[in-house]
Amino acid sequence: QVQLVESGGGLVQAGGSLRLSCAASGRAFGSYVMGWFRQAPGKEREFAAAISRSGSSTYYADSVKGRFTISRDNAKNTVYLQMSSLKPDDTAIYYCAADLRGYMPGLQNRGEYDYWGQGTQVTVSS
């Protein structure tokens, strides 16, 4: 069992930056592939980024590539999402998720993940 708690969301102007954090407790954090998803009002939850167990490999949705950076600190049981050059379209609730199996071709699928946080709101004003 893993508990995930996101933080760092807020209101930011277009072009600005935010860093989200996701703190994990419970089973060994380093055994999970971690992902970030987001859900805008009226839309389905979509993949944003994922990171391998060691942090050596990262994956991004095309919509955030080059602007967002995912990282992790296994000693602190925390995964981060650094978001830069934010756009109003980035407005959403951001969720972190943990995947024990780590099936890399399926990382963009919500069903691949075993545990989810409660989400943190990010609002980008124009």
Protein Blocks (a to p, Z undefined) as FASTA:
>chain_A
ZZdddehiacddehiacddddddehjdfklpccddddddehiacddfbdcdfkopaccdd
fklgokaccdddfklopacdddehiafklgccddddddfklpaklmmpmklpmbdcebja
ddddZZ
